[in-house]
Each structure stands twice: as C-alpha cells, then as structure tokens.
C-alpha cells in the first residue's frame, strides 16, 4: 500500500488572485516541517496538499503529527492511494481500514467523485463499497447519521484515496503571510496563547522577554525558553530576545509614584520592544493582555500603554476569560510549563494598590521626573541577548 498524507485547505480556498501566494507559502512550511522526518514529494491540487513519502521507513506517525500543527490546513488525513478501479478500491479499503472496522458496531461510507470520468456515481460507490465491507464484517450495520467510523473514498485526478475520518487541523493562514510581529513573552499562561492565536492569523513571530536578575533567576529564563520552544511547534522557528531589565526597573521603582509603577514599567517595556521590533523588521507588538484581568489591563491603563510607542499593539486575548485562555494553553501544551513557580519580572515590585484608571497626563508628568530612564532603556536594548529557537530543539528544563 502507498500511504500519503492529505491536507485540506480551509480559509485559503476563499482567497482570490493572490491564492497561489498563500499556497506557495504553505508548501514551503510543509517542506520545512517534514525535512527532518524524511524525503517527501509535496504538491497541491484541487485545494488539497499531498505529502507522499519517497523513501522507505519514514515515521508516518511523526509526519502526521507535524503536519496537523501547521496553520493553513483545516483538516488532515492519512490515506492510501490505489487505482481508480472498483474492485481495487474494495480490496484496498478492507486491507487499510479493516482493522478499524473490527472494533466498532456502526459505520458509513462517504464518496466524493472529483474525477467525473469514473464510471460509478458517488451514491453508487457508497452503496456498493458499503455492501462489500458488510460482507467482510457481518456484525456491522450502517448508520448514516451518527456512525462510529467513516470510510471515505475520494476519486481524484491522480487516483482513488481511501481513508478514515478527517482529523481537524489548526486552520487559519500560513505563518508569515500576514507579516511579522514581536510577542511579549512573560512566562505566564497568557502570552504563549497570544503567540499561538496571532500565528494562526498568518503572523511570523519573534519573542521578547524581560529578565531582572537577581530578582528573576536563570530557571525563570529557562522556563521562558521552554515556552518559546513549545509554541514553535505551531509558529515555526523564531528568535527569543532576553532584555536585561534590572536597572530600568529599579530606577522606576525608586523614582516614580508607587501607584503608577505598573503602567510606567509597561510603557518602558513597550519602548524597548519597539526598538528591538524595528531592528528585526517586525510590524507590530503582541501582548497577552485580557481586558480588566489585572490593574494594568483596564481601558485607561491600556490607553496609557499604547501611547508609549508607535507600532500597532495586537491583543488577541482581549475579550477572552481565563477559562478560555487556559483551555487553549492546554491545547498547545504550554499550560504545565506556564504554571511552574519561577519569577516573572512583571510581578516584582508590584504595588499593593496600583491605580486602575491612570490619566496619560499624570503618566507623562511622572516620566518627566525620570530623566535617566531613556538612557537606561537604550542600554537595555543594546545589551539584549538573542537566542535562536528551533522547533526540533529539546529544552533541558526538567
């Protein structure tokens, strides 16, 4: 049997004259994701991407796992391809899916005939193949509404493709087709989810993290590196920029009103992130803020934060509650790492009673009383460490 992986387009199929650009980008991503698994022939036809192994011994389980996490594919399936001959289709379906049919009680056959030269109509193929399989498994019965298993046959240009139920893909658009942005990766639950959601909309990503030793430890930095690596399974390889933020943070603590500390710190971080983002060619910043989740995420506080720099700030979690965010973090396998109890510089020096409705005028007045802050921010940006994160890397964190 010749097994292949099929990836089905979703939103991309609605594109117009630029659709081929999205398809070419996705083709490049699929080649990159599979190159360490083995040699594959990858091509696109009839709104479907085909990934055919060209050598023996390829781990198809690993290949399928890699492909299922690629943005741009609405569904994926492992299929076997055979000649467009009814008897061959029957034998191949039994050989490929017969074991799956042995553990169930109800099934259904679905057929799609893209190649209209095939002599049987879709209903005829469903009826006759269903009868053949019932003859092989007489304990089964057909349930067209809620079957336990689906046998799917697709008659396409290059052959007959036989597979079980499609597996939902990640959907969205191929990473990189919507530009590039810099994600503020704090080490908590929210920011990896924000990265995932914006990559799903086609943004290529780098990350920036603010470390404040000795208040934050090397283990906290390793935790953030692990989170960047876990999200790279979806977003692709990226850069992690680690900013030495101790001196600007201490300066703000020592020279600003305590109730304004959090917003002033956020503005400072945004200015540094702006510098790094522009050097990297990023067109926006991403944060994991959710409206009114904490004092720095009220409408007034967000207004003050946005005014600190001139890049768009994307907040994909702004209307999500914590339960929804946690659900997504579990889906992308970052939750257990995010909740590890290592320090986050955003939470040190946090005042007991931060102001939740700051006015921009009072923020600007407070910054005017800190004339050395700009130089400290420029120094922190200059001393930023760049770490390359690759999706195949293993972060030794346990």
C-alpha positions as CSV (number, residue, x, y, z in Angstrom):
1,X,0.0,0.0,0.0
2,X,1.1,3.5,-0.8
3,X,0.2,5.7,2.1
4,X,0.1,9.5,1.8
5,X,-0.9,12.5,4.0
6,X,-3.6,14.8,2.6
7,X,-4.1,18.3,3.9
8,X,-7.3,20.2,3.1
9,X,-7.4,23.9,2.7
10,X,-9.8,26.0,4.7
11,X,-9.8,29.8,4.6
12,X,-7.2,29.9,1.9
13,X,-9.6,28.4,-0.6
14,X,-11.6,31.7,-0.3
15,X,-8.7,33.8,-1.5
16,X,-8.8,35.5,-4.9
17,X,-6.0,36.3,-7.3
18,X,-3.3,36.0,-4.6
19,X,-4.3,32.5,-3.5
20,X,-1.2,31.0,-5.1
21,X,0.9,33.1,-2.8
22,X,-0.7,31.5,0.2
23,X,-0.4,28.1,-1.3
24,X,3.3,28.6,-2.1
25,X,4.0,29.8,1.5
26,X,2.2,26.7,2.9
27,X,4.1,24.4,0.6
28,X,7.4,25.9,1.9
29,X,6.3,25.4,5.5
30,X,5.3,21.8,4.9
31,X,8.6,21.0,3.3
32,X,10.4,22.6,6.3
33,X,8.3,20.7,8.9
34,X,8.9,17.4,7.2
35,X,12.5,17.7,6.1
36,X,13.9,16.1,9.3
37,X,11.3,13.3,9.1
38,X,12.2,12.1,5.7
39,X,12.0,12.8,1.9
40,X,8.5,13.7,0.8
41,X,7.0,14.8,-2.5
42,X,4.7,17.7,-1.7
43,X,2.3,19.3,-4.2
44,X,-1.1,21.0,-4.3
45,X,-4.1,20.1,-6.5
46,X,-7.8,20.5,-6.1
47,X,-7.5,22.6,-2.9
48,X,-5.6,19.7,-1.3
49,X,-1.9,19.3,-0.3
50,X,-0.4,15.9,-0.9
51,X,2.6,14.7,1.0
52,X,3.9,11.4,-0.4
53,X,6.9,9.7,1.2
54,X,9.7,9.0,-1.3
55,X,11.7,6.6,0.8
56,X,11.1,3.5,3.0
57,X,11.0,3.5,6.8
58,X,9.5,7.0,7.2
59,X,7.8,7.6,10.6
60,X,4.3,8.5,9.3
61,X,3.0,9.0,12.8
62,X,5.6,11.7,13.4
63,X,5.0,13.2,9.9
64,X,1.2,13.3,10.5
65,X,1.7,15.0,13.9
66,X,4.0,17.7,12.4
67,X,1.5,18.4,9.6
68,X,-1.5,18.5,11.9
69,X,0.0,21.6,13.7
70,X,0.6,23.6,10.5
71,X,-1.6,26.7,10.2
72,X,-3.5,26.9,6.9
73,X,-4.8,23.3,6.9
74,X,-8.5,22.9,8.0
75,X,-8.2,19.1,8.2
76,X,-5.7,16.3,7.5
77,X,-5.9,12.6,6.9
78,X,-3.7,9.6,6.4
79,X,-4.8,8.0,3.2
80,X,-3.8,5.1,0.9
81,X,-3.9,5.7,-2.8
82,X,-4.8,3.0,-5.4
83,X,-6.0,2.7,-8.9
84,X,-9.4,4.1,-9.9
85,X,-10.9,0.6,-10.2
86,X,-13.9,-0.5,-8.1
87,X,-12.5,-4.0,-7.3
88,X,-9.1,-2.5,-6.3
89,X,-10.8,0.1,-4.2
90,X,-12.8,-2.6,-2.3
91,X,-9.7,-4.7,-1.6
92,X,-7.6,-1.7,-0.6
93,X,-10.3,-0.3,1.7
94,X,-10.6,-3.7,3.5
95,X,-6.8,-4.0,3.8
96,X,-6.2,-0.5,5.0
97,X,-9.3,0.1,7.3
98,X,-10.5,-3.5,8.1
99,X,-8.8,-3.5,11.5
100,X,-10.5,-0.2,12.4
101,X,-13.9,-1.8,11.5
102,X,-13.4,-4.7,13.8
103,X,-13.7,-2.7,17.0
104,X,-17.0,-0.9,16.2
105,X,-20.7,-1.6,15.6
106,X,-21.7,1.0,13.1
107,X,-20.1,2.6,10.1
108,X,-20.8,4.7,7.0
109,X,-19.2,5.0,3.6
110,X,-18.7,8.5,2.1
111,X,-17.6,9.0,-1.5
112,X,-16.5,12.1,-3.4
113,X,-16.0,11.9,-7.1
114,X,-13.9,14.8,-8.3
115,X,-12.9,12.9,-11.4
116,X,-16.3,12.7,-13.3
117,X,-14.8,10.1,-15.8
118,X,-15.0,7.5,-13.1
119,X,-17.9,5.2,-14.2
120,X,-19.7,5.0,-10.9
121,X,-21.6,7.9,-9.3
122,X,-20.8,8.8,-5.7
123,X,-24.1,7.2,-4.3
124,X,-23.4,4.0,-6.3
125,X,-19.8,3.8,-5.0
126,X,-21.0,4.3,-1.4
127,X,-23.7,1.7,-1.7
128,X,-21.5,-1.0,-3.4
129,X,-18.5,-0.4,-1.2
130,X,-20.7,-0.5,1.9
131,X,-22.1,-3.8,0.8
132,X,-18.7,-5.2,0.2
133,X,-17.5,-4.2,3.7
134,X,-20.7,-5.6,5.3
135,X,-19.9,-8.9,3.6
136,X,-16.5,-8.9,5.3
137,X,-17.8,-7.7,8.7
138,X,-21.3,-9.1,9.1
139,X,-21.6,-7.8,12.7
140,X,-21.6,-4.2,11.4
141,X,-24.6,-2.1,10.5
142,X,-24.8,1.1,8.5
143,X,-25.7,4.3,10.4
144,X,-25.7,7.3,8.1
145,X,-26.3,9.9,10.8
146,X,-24.0,9.0,13.8
147,X,-21.7,6.3,12.6
148,X,-18.8,5.2,14.9
149,X,-16.5,5.2,11.9
150,X,-16.4,6.6,8.4
151,X,-14.8,5.0,5.4
152,X,-14.1,7.8,3.0
153,X,-13.2,7.4,-0.7
154,X,-12.1,10.3,-2.8
155,X,-11.9,9.8,-6.6
156,X,-9.3,12.4,-7.7
157,X,-7.2,13.1,-10.7
158,X,-4.2,11.1,-9.5
159,X,-6.0,8.1,-8.1
160,X,-8.5,6.8,-5.5
161,X,-7.7,8.0,-2.0
162,X,-9.1,5.9,0.9
163,X,-9.0,7.0,4.5
164,X,-10.9,7.1,7.8
165,X,-12.4,10.3,9.3
166,X,-10.5,13.5,8.7
167,X,-8.7,15.0,11.7
168,X,-9.4,18.7,12.3
169,X,-6.4,20.8,11.5
170,X,-5.4,24.1,13.1
171,X,-7.0,26.2,10.3
172,X,-6.0,29.9,9.9
173,X,-3.4,31.1,7.4
174,X,0.2,30.0,6.8
175,X,2.7,31.7,9.2
176,X,4.4,34.6,7.6
177,X,1.7,35.6,5.1
178,X,0.4,38.4,7.2
179,X,3.8,40.0,8.1
180,X,5.9,39.7,11.3
181,X,5.4,40.7,14.9
182,X,7.3,40.7,18.2
183,X,5.5,38.8,21.0
184,X,5.9,39.9,24.7
185,X,6.6,36.5,26.3
186,X,6.3,36.9,30.1
187,X,6.4,33.3,31.3
188,X,2.8,33.1,32.3
189,X,-0.2,31.4,30.8
190,X,-1.4,34.2,28.5
191,X,1.5,35.2,26.3
192,X,2.1,31.8,24.6
193,X,-1.6,31.6,23.8
194,X,-1.4,35.1,22.3
195,X,1.5,34.0,20.1
196,X,-0.5,30.9,19.0
197,X,-3.5,32.9,18.1
198,X,-1.7,35.6,16.1
199,X,0.4,33.0,14.3
200,X,-2.9,31.4,13.3
201,X,-3.7,34.6,11.5
202,X,-0.5,34.3,9.5
203,X,1.9,36.4,11.5
204,X,5.5,35.3,11.7
205,X,6.8,35.7,15.2
206,X,9.8,36.5,17.4
207,X,9.6,36.8,21.2
208,X,10.9,39.3,23.7
209,X,11.3,38.6,27.4
210,X,12.3,41.0,30.2
211,X,14.6,39.5,32.9
212,X,15.6,41.3,36.1
213,X,18.4,39.3,37.8
214,X,18.9,38.8,40.7
215,X,15.1,39.3,41.3
216,X,14.5,36.7,38.5
217,X,16.6,33.5,38.3
218,X,18.2,31.6,35.5
219,X,15.5,29.0,35.9
220,X,12.9,31.7,35.1
221,X,14.8,32.4,31.9
222,X,14.9,28.6,31.0
223,X,11.2,28.5,31.6
224,X,10.6,31.2,29.0
225,X,12.9,29.5,26.6
226,X,10.9,26.3,27.0
227,X,7.7,28.1,26.3
228,X,9.1,29.6,23.2
229,X,10.2,26.2,22.0
230,X,6.8,24.7,22.8
231,X,5.0,27.4,20.8
232,X,7.5,27.0,17.9
233,X,5.7,23.6,17.1
234,X,2.9,25.9,15.8
235,X,4.7,29.1,14.9
236,X,7.9,27.8,13.5
237,X,11.4,28.6,14.4
238,X,12.0,32.0,15.9
239,X,14.2,34.4,17.9
240,X,13.9,34.9,21.6
241,X,15.2,38.3,22.8
242,X,16.0,38.5,26.5
243,X,16.3,42.1,27.8
244,X,18.4,42.8,31.0
245,X,15.8,45.0,32.6
246,X,17.1,45.3,36.2
247,X,18.4,48.8,36.1
248,X,15.4,50.4,34.3
249,X,13.0,48.6,36.6
250,X,14.9,49.6,39.8
251,X,15.1,53.2,38.5
252,X,11.3,53.3,38.0
253,X,10.7,51.8,41.5
254,X,12.9,54.4,43.2
255,X,11.7,57.5,41.3
256,X,8.0,57.0,40.4
257,X,4.8,57.1,42.5
258,X,4.1,53.6,43.6
259,X,0.6,53.5,42.4
260,X,1.8,54.3,38.8
261,X,4.7,51.8,38.9
262,X,3.0,49.1,36.8
263,X,1.8,51.3,34.0
264,X,5.2,53.1,33.9
265,X,7.0,49.8,33.7
266,X,4.7,48.6,30.9
267,X,5.4,51.8,28.9
268,X,9.1,51.3,29.4
269,X,9.0,47.7,28.2
270,X,7.0,48.8,25.1
271,X,9.6,51.4,24.2
272,X,12.4,48.8,24.4
273,X,10.3,46.3,22.5
274,X,9.7,48.9,19.8
275,X,13.5,49.3,19.3
276,X,14.0,45.5,19.0
277,X,11.0,45.0,16.8
278,X,12.1,47.6,14.3
279,X,15.6,46.2,14.1
280,X,14.0,42.8,13.3
281,X,11.6,44.2,10.7
282,X,8.6,43.5,12.8
283,X,5.5,45.5,12.1
284,X,3.6,45.1,15.4
285,X,3.8,44.1,19.0
286,X,1.7,41.3,20.6
287,X,0.7,41.1,24.2
288,X,-1.3,38.5,26.2
289,X,-3.5,41.2,27.9
290,X,-7.1,40.4,28.6
291,X,-9.4,43.3,29.4
292,X,-9.7,44.1,33.2
293,X,-7.8,40.9,34.2
294,X,-5.3,43.0,36.2
295,X,-4.8,46.7,37.0
296,X,-2.6,47.3,34.0
297,X,-5.2,45.9,31.7
298,X,-8.1,48.4,32.2
299,X,-9.1,50.6,29.3
300,X,-7.4,53.6,30.8
301,X,-4.2,51.7,31.5
302,X,-4.1,50.2,28.0
303,X,-4.6,53.7,26.6
304,X,-1.5,54.9,28.5
305,X,0.5,51.9,27.5
306,X,-0.3,52.3,23.8
307,X,0.8,55.9,23.8
308,X,4.4,55.0,24.7
309,X,5.4,53.9,21.2
310,X,4.2,53.9,17.6
311,X,3.8,50.3,16.5
312,X,0.4,48.6,16.5
313,X,-0.2,46.5,19.6
314,X,-2.2,43.4,19.0
315,X,-4.1,41.9,21.9
316,X,-5.7,38.6,20.7
317,X,-6.9,37.7,24.2
318,X,-8.5,41.0,25.0
319,X,-12.1,39.5,25.0
320,X,-11.3,36.1,26.4
321,X,-11.8,35.0,30.0
322,X,-9.2,33.0,31.9
323,X,-11.0,29.7,31.4
324,X,-10.9,30.1,27.6
325,X,-7.2,31.1,27.8
326,X,-6.3,28.1,29.9
327,X,-8.2,25.7,27.6
328,X,-6.1,27.0,24.7
329,X,-2.9,26.7,26.7
330,X,-3.7,23.1,27.3
331,X,-4.3,22.5,23.6
332,X,-0.9,23.9,22.7
333,X,0.8,22.1,25.6
334,X,2.2,25.2,27.4
335,X,-0.1,25.2,30.5
336,X,2.0,22.9,32.7
337,X,5.2,24.9,31.9
338,X,3.5,28.2,32.4
339,X,2.4,27.5,35.9
340,X,5.8,26.5,37.2
341,X,6.6,28.8,40.1
342,X,9.5,30.8,38.7
343,X,9.8,34.6,39.0
344,X,8.3,37.0,36.5
345,X,9.8,40.5,36.4
346,X,6.3,41.9,35.7
347,X,5.2,40.8,39.2
348,X,8.2,42.0,41.2
349,X,7.9,45.5,42.9
350,X,4.1,45.3,42.2
351,X,2.5,48.0,44.5
352,X,-0.3,46.8,46.8
353,X,-2.8,49.4,45.4
354,X,-2.0,50.2,41.7
355,X,-4.0,52.9,40.1
356,X,-6.5,51.3,37.7
357,X,-7.6,54.4,35.8
358,X,-4.4,56.4,35.3
359,X,-4.5,59.5,33.1
360,X,-1.9,59.9,30.4
361,X,-1.1,63.5,31.7
362,X,-0.1,62.2,35.1
363,X,1.9,59.4,33.5
364,X,3.8,61.8,31.3
365,X,4.4,64.0,34.3
366,X,5.9,61.1,36.2
367,X,8.2,60.2,33.3
368,X,9.4,63.8,33.2
369,X,10.7,63.3,36.7
370,X,12.9,60.4,35.5
371,X,15.3,62.0,33.0
372,X,17.7,59.0,33.1
373,X,15.1,56.4,32.1
374,X,15.6,56.8,28.3
375,X,19.3,56.1,28.6
376,X,18.7,53.1,30.7
377,X,16.2,51.7,28.2
378,X,18.6,52.3,25.3
379,X,21.3,50.5,27.3
380,X,19.0,47.5,28.0
381,X,18.1,47.3,24.3
382,X,21.7,47.4,23.3
383,X,22.6,44.6,25.7
384,X,19.7,42.3,24.8
385,X,20.6,38.6,24.3
386,X,19.3,36.9,21.2
387,X,18.5,33.1,21.4
388,X,17.6,31.1,18.4
389,X,14.6,28.7,19.0
390,X,14.1,25.8,16.6
391,X,11.1,23.6,16.7
392,X,13.2,20.4,16.7
393,X,15.3,21.5,19.7
394,X,14.8,19.9,23.1
395,X,14.9,22.3,26.1
396,X,16.5,20.6,29.1
397,X,14.3,22.1,31.8
398,X,13.1,19.2,33.9
